[in-house]
């Protein structure tokens, strides 16, 4: 449906009158949506704290100034939710959008600044920095992609994804907001992949916030010594760089809050630990401590200094992420340098401090948009210490591989009969980019990384949105083996449920086979268990796999349980199943140490599998008994 151009009052009568109460009701009802829209359109260069406060300020200033407003509301003529057709909502949305676009305009001496270009007077929060909750790798990639767009293109992308407007509607709203060339904005927005569902993520929700204190030490000093504030300003200016010099030697770091010998040594690039190129050959250990420093920028002391300073004191504009259970504090002492080099459009530095892998990344031009990522790797050895993500963009991944890796390949777990494709690595061990696992909800492929070490052992791992890939194994939990091509063919898609959970390894254990009733073939019961680096938060899934289905059906799941793990390698699960003849059965299976099974209806069989006719409305309730009489309940 084509929207009609707005006409002047002389051509079509007076402009529609909008009652302020109508606009106020729309603002109150849709306040979180409007603030999210403003936050997404505002320039990322403001920093997340100021973007949050500015988004709220713009939304709160969106009401008409009088009791009524003669300004026409830009309402695209299209189908949509009730809020899209509400003139009150359309009016306040337009005001919010205008303010967000104004905030991205550069300040010039030729014209007075607009209100949105200045820091908001209200709201103000003293002593705290506010920012939305961190999302996953997909949200981070989208935020970085949007940061490269112009304000109008960001607005076009957000109006499409968040508001559900078609191009005609987007063009109409942008024109009403004062955009000079909406068509250029739409074309520029097309350059970013349409991952609109991510716009609803907590990463972009300025109404659900985390808070951190500002510089506590400096605040106390200012309160105690207000009389010497001018002198303190001069001292800080000498240390951090005078205004007008842009980024100082510490790049995106916040002002220093502590100066002691240990902290200063940790920030000195000259104190970094560096392993020799052949250290791993002589060592009895195969972990990150024997990785040599690689990359074409290992000698760039200014880059290393910035990276260490940002690690110790991330500023407001730095995007910080950490896997669950990973501390994100300053280095406890001089860290080990693993990599410093240019990867795609960024300069990347990787550190290891014995507990964590720390990744610092900044654009090749300047340091605006720097990112800092943390991941626990304590106790990593062999396959678990064989690869680290150096860059992830547009769904593609690059890894830095361990010095003992001799060959790399990529395999689609959903195609066990397919060949693993060789993956090229440069002289530093950085792989070519390859497509990561499909996003949640579209599991048509699942790529895994296969690495062969110097002894010929091949290990398989997969990206779960974190700095280190999760190791994939198979077999009994007490003695897992490296996963083979067929071990994950039907269970790979279940890995999506453990993304961004700090996963260390995932084991697939085919614990029982069962002949199906009515000669319907055979089925396999598989328990997959994801272990985390932090210990807690493990997740187990019992899946029912048949030959005719591409993926297994989840029969039971549990979190923080010992079942299906090395400490308690027992599992029991049941499921309702319909035969080809249309009859319903309660099927169940336990691990081989289960001696008998009993249904809630009183049916009992000897052995670890059961198949009992039942009704469609029945529930799959089972209990098991071991040979010594110990009772076993179903997973979950």
N, C-alpha and C positions, 0 to 999 in steps of 0.2 A: 504494500500500500504506500503510495507516495504522499509525503506530507506537503501541505499547501504553504506557500510563502506567507509570512505575516504581512498584513496590510496596514497602512497608516490609518489613523482615526478618521481622516477626511475621506478616505476611500471606503471604509467599512464600518464607520460609526465609532463611538468612543471605545477605548481599550477596556477590557474586562476589569472590573473592580475586585480586588482581592482583599478580603477582610483579614485583619491582623490575627484575629482569633483562629481563623481557618489555617493560616500559616503556622501559628503557634502550636496548634493541635498536631499538625503534620510533623513539626520539628520534634515535639516530645515523643510522638509515637515511633518515629524513624531515626531518632538521634544516633544510636550506634551505627546504623547504616551510613548516615551522612558523615559522621566523623571518620569512619573507615574510608569513604570515598575521598575525603579531603587528605587523609594521611597518605593514601596511595598516589595522589596526584602531586602532592608537594614535592619539591626537589630533595632527593636524598642527601645533597650536600649540607642541608641544615643540621643533620645529625638527628638521631632517633628521639632524643629528649625534646629538642625544640620542635620537631615535626609533630610529636604528640600534643604539646601545648598549643601549637599553632592550629592544628586540626580542630581542637576543641574551641579555640577562640573564634575561628572562622565560622564554625557551625553556630555558636552562640550569638554571633553578630548577624546572622542571616535573616532575622525577622524584619518586616517593614518597619519604618521609623514611626509612622503615624497609625491611626486606627484602621486606615485603609490604604491600599496601594494601587495606583493606576497602571503599574508595570505589568505587561502581559506575560504570562508564564509560558515557557517554551515546552509544549507537550507534544512529542512526536506522535503522529497519527498511526498507531500500531496496537496490536494486541499485547496485553501484559497484565501484571498484577494490578490490584486496585490502587496501590500507591503510585503507579506510573500514570494513571489517569486522574489523579487528585491534583487540581491546580495549586493547592497549598503546598504539597510536596514538591511539585515541579518548580515553584517559585524559590523555595529555600534551597533546593538542590542547585539551582542556577546561581544563587548568590554564593553558595559554598564553592562551587566550581570556579566562579570568577575570582574569588579571593585566592584560591589555591594556584590558579594560573598567574595572578599578579605576584604572588610570593616568589615565583621563579624568575621574574624579570630582574635583570642586573640593575644595580644602583648607578645612576649617572649624575654628574654635577649640573647637567642642563635642565633637569626637572626635579621638582620636589618628590620625595619618595612616597609611594602609596602606602596606605595603612598596613596592608598585608606583607609588605617588604620589610617591615620593622618587627623586632621581637614583640610578642604579645604582652600587653599590660596585664591582662587577666586571661586565663588562670595563671597563677604563679605558685610554685611549690619550693619553699626554701629548705636547703639542706639535703635535698634528694634529687636524684636523676631518675626519670621514669622512662620505661621503654616496654614495648610489647614482649610477650613471651616468645622465646626462640622456637622456630619451626625446624623442619628437617632440611635435608640437602636440596630437595626440589624447591622449597620456598626460598632458600638462599639464592639458588640459581635464577629464579624468576625475579627476585628483588634486584639482583645485579643486572639482569636484562632490562628491566624497567628503568634502572638508573641511567642507562645509555640513551634513552629516548628523550625527546623534547617534552616540555610540559603538556603541550596539546596532544602529542601522541600518547603520552601516559593517560591523559584524560579519555582519549578515544578507546584505548584498550580497557580501561576500567569501566567505562559506560557500556561497552559491549559485554564484558564478563560479569560485572557486579550488578548492573542494572538490566542486562538482557536486551539492550536496544539493538536494532538492526542498523545498517550503515546510514539509512535515511534519517533515522531518529538521532544517531550520533552526530551527523552533520548538522541537523537542526539545532541541537543543544549547543554544540561548539560555536556555531554562528551567533546564537543568542548570547553566549558568554564572551564574545569579542574576538574569537579566533579568526585570524586573517585568511587562512587557507585550510579549511577542514579536510579537503581531499588529500593534501600532503600529510596531514596528521594521520588519517586513516591508512595511507600507504606505509607510513613509517611504523605504525602499530602492527601492520601485517608481518613485519620482520621478526616479531617475538612470537614464539610458539603459543598457540591458544590453549593455555593451561588455566582456564578460568576458574575451575573448582578450587585452585589453590588460593584465590583471592579471599575465600572465606576462612582461611587458616588463622589461628591465633597469632602467627607472625605479623599479620597486618591488622590486628585488632587493637586500636588505641584506647579501648574502654576496659580491656583486661590487661593490667600492667604489672610489671615487676619494678621494684624500687631498689636503688643502691644509694648509699650516702655519697655526698660530694667529699671533697678532701677534708677529712675530720681533723687531721693534725693542723692544717692551715687555718681552719675555722677557729680552733681553740687559740692558736697563736694570735689571730686577729682580735679576738675578744679580749685577750690579756694585754695586748700591746697595740691598741688602736692609735696611740700617739706616734708610733713609728711606722704607720701604714705606708706613707710615702717612700720611706727608705726601703721597706720590704718590696714595694713595687719595682724600685730601681734594681734591687738585687735579683729579683725574679726575671726582670727584663734582660739583665746581663747573662743569666743562665739559660734562658729558654729562647732568646731571640727577640729583638725589638719588633713592635708592630710594623707591618709593611714588608717584612722579610719573608712572609709566607711560611712555609713549613720549616721548622728549625731542624737541628741535627737529629732529634729524636722522632721525626716524622709524625705519625698519628698518635704518639703517646701523650697521656695526660701529664700534668706537672708532677715532679717527684715529690713523694711524701715521706721518704725516709732515706737517710744516708748513713750506712754503716759498712764496715769493710766487706762483710759477706755479700751484702746486697750489691755493692759497687763492683765486686769481682764478678758477680753473675751477669752484670751488664757490660762487661768489657769484652769485646770481640777477641782480644788477644788471649783471654783466659779460656776460650772454648776448647773442649777436648776433641781431638781429631784422631781417629784410628788410621793406621797405615793401610795401604792398598792390599797388603798380603796378610793382615792380622788375622782374618778369618781362617786362613789356611793352617795357621799354627795353633789356633785356639781349640780347646775342647768344647767350647760353647758355640752354638749357632744362633745368636740373638742380635739385637740391635746394637749391643756394645761393641761388636766387631765390624759394623758397617763403616766403610771409609767415607770421607766427605767427598761428594761429587757435585758436578754442575759447573757451568762457566762463570759463576759469580762467587765462588768460595773465597776469592781474594778481595771482594768488595766490602771493605770494613764499614763503610757508611751504611750500606744495606743491612749488614749484620747488626750494627749498632741500633738502627731503627727497629729491626725485628725484635731484638732483646728488650729495648725500651718499651715497645708496645706490649710485649708479653708481660712485663712487670707492671705497666700502668696503661691499660687500654683506654683510649680517649672515648669521648661520646660518639664519635663517628665510626668507630671500629665495630664491625659486626663480629660478635663473639659467640661461639657455639662449643658445646662440650657434650660428650656422650654421657648418659646417666651414670652417676656415681663417680664422675671424673672431676677432681678439683681443678679450678681454673685460676689458681693463684700464681704469684710470681715464682721464678725459678729459685729453688733452695740454695743453689750454688752454680758454679760454671757447668753449663750443659754440654752435651755432645752434639756436634754439627754433623748432620747426615747429608744435607743437600742445600745448595743455593744456586739458582739458575733461572733462566727465562723459560717459561712454559706457556705456549700460546700467547695470550695478550697480558701476561702477568709475570712479575718477579716473585718467586716462591722460595721460602726457606723452611727447612725441616730440622727440628731439634728433637733430642731424646734426653730425658733427665732421669732415667732409671725407672720411673713410674709411668710417664706419659710420652706420647708423640705429640709435638706441638707444630702446627703448620701456620706460618705467616705468609700472607699473599697481599701484594699491592699492584696496582696498574703499572704498566711500563712507563707511563707518563704521569708523574706526580705520585702522591700517596693517598689522595681522596678515595674512599671506598675500600680501605684496607680491611682485611678479614683475619681473624685469629681463631683457630680450631684446636680443640684438645681431645685426646682419646687415650684411655688407659691401655697399657700394654704390659703391665707387670707380669713377669713370669713367662712372657712370650718366648718361644724357641722353635727352631726348625720351620715348619710350614706356617706357623702363626707369626713369624718374624720375616716373612719372605717378600712382602709387598706393602707399600704405603701409597695412598692416593696423593698425587701431586696436583691434579686439576680435575674438576668435574664441571662440564658446561654443556648445555643443550642436550642433556641425556647421554653424553659421552664421557668416558673416564680415561684418565692416564694414570698409570702406576709407576712408581720407582721400585725396581725389584732388587732383591738382595744380591750381594756379589757372588754368592754360590749358585745362583740360578743360571742355568746354561741355555734354556729354551723356554719360550712362552707361547701359549696358544689360547684360543677362545672356543668354547663349546656351548651349544644350546642344549641345556639339560632336558628340554622337552623333546629332543630328537636324538635319542640314544644311538640310533643307527647312523646318524650323520657324522661326518669327519670333523675333527677339531681343526680350526683354521689357524695357521701359524701367525703369531703376533710379533711384528718387528719391534726391536728395541734399539735405541741409539747407544753410543759408546758409554754413556753414563748409566745405562740400564733403565731409561725411561721408555715406556711402551708407546706405540702409536695409540691414538684415541680409538675406542671401540664402544659400541652401544651397551649401556648397562641394562639391568633387568627392567622389564616393562613396569610402568607405574601401576599402583593398586587399581584393580578393576579391569585391566586389559592384559590378561596373562596369555598371550599367544606365543611368547618366547621367553626364555630366561637364560641369559648368557652368564657363563661362569669362567673364571680364569684358571688355566691349568699351567703349572710351573714344574719344570723338570730340573732337579738339582744335579750336582756334580757326580753323585752316586747312581743316577738314573731313576731315582724315586720321583713319581709324579704326584703332586698334590693339587687338589681342587678347592677353590674358594670362590666366594661370590660377594658382590657389593650389596651392602644393606644400608647405604646412606651414611657411612662413617669413614674415618680415615684409614682404618685397616679392614680388609675384607674378612668375612667370617669363613673359617675353615669348614669344609663339608666332609663328613666321614660317614661310614656305614658299618653295620654289624652290632654285635652285643655291646651294651654300654661299658662292660668291664674291659673289653679289648677291642675298641673300634679300629677299623682299617681305613685307608684312603678310599674315598668314594669312587666307584666305577661308573661308566656311562649309563648303565641301566638303573642304578640305585635311586636316582632322584627323578626319574622320568615322570612319575605320577604325583610326586610330593613337592616338586619345586615351587609350584604356585603358592603353597602354604607359607613359604618364606616371607611373603609380603606382610604377614601379620606380626613379624618380629623386627621390622625395619626400625632403625634409630632407637634400639633398646639396649645398646652396648653389648651386642652379641659377640662372643668369642668363637664359638664353634656350634655346629648343628649336626646331630647324628640321626641317621635314618636306620631303624632297626625293624626288619621284617620278622616279627616275633611269632607269627602263626600263619598256617595255611588251612583253608577250609574248603571242602567240597560242598557246593551249593545244592539245595534241594531241587527235585524235579529235573535232574540232569541239566542244570543251568550252568555248568562249568565249575570253575574254582575261583576262589577269592584269596586275597592276601591281606593280612592285618599288619600295619606298619605304625610304629611309634616314632615320631620325630621329636627330638628334645633340643632346645636351644639353651646353651650355657652362656652366662654373661661374664665379663671381666670382673665385675664387682662381687660376684657370688650370688647375691639375691636377684630376684626377678627372672629366674629360669622359667621357661614355658614348655609344656609337653602337649603333643597332639596325637591321638590315636586315629588312624585313618583306615578306611575300608576300601580296598582297591580291587576292581574287577577288570577282566580283559577288555570288555566292551566300552569302558569309560576312559577318557583321556586323563582324568585327574581323580584322585581319591576323594571320598566323602569323609568329612571330619565327623567321627562318631563321639569323641569326647576330648576335652582339653582341660588343662589345669595350669596354675601358676604357683611357683614356689613350692613344689612338691618334690620328694625324693624318688617317686615312682618313675620308672623308665630311665633311671640314671645309674651311674656306677655304684652308688651307695645302696640302692634298693632296686636291682634290675628285675622288677616284677611289674606287670601291667595287665589290666583287664578292661574291656570295653564291649558295648553292645550297640546294635543298631536295628531299626525296623527296615525290612527289605521286601520288595515286591517281585515275585517271580514272573517269568514270561507268561505263565498261565494266569496271572492276575491274582494270585494268592499272596497273603501277607505272612511274613515270618519274623520272629525275633531271632536274630543271629548274634552270636557273641563268641569271643575268643580271649583266652588269657595266655600268658607266657608259659613255657613248657613246664615250669615248676608248679603250675596250678593243676591239682589232681581232680577236682570236680567243680561243676557249676550248677547253680540253682537260680531259677527265675522267681520273680515276686509272686507268680501264680502257683508256685510249688513244684514245678517241673525240675527234675534233677537228673544230670547225666554225669558219668565218669569221663574224665579227660578234660582237655582244655578248650574244646570247641562245643558249641551248642546251636541247634536249629529247631525251633518250635513254632508250629502254626499259631497265629494270633490274629487279632483284629487290627485294622488300620489305626484305630484310635488308642491302641495300647501304648504303654511307655516301655522303653527298653531298660528294664531294671534287672540287674544281675548281681550275684555275689559269688565269690569263689572260695575254695578251701585248698590249702596246701596239704602235702602228704603228712605233715606233723600236726594238722588240725588248725593251723593259723588261718584266720579269715582274711580275705582280700576283697576290697570293694572296687567298684569301677573308677576309672580315672575321672577326676573332677568332683 
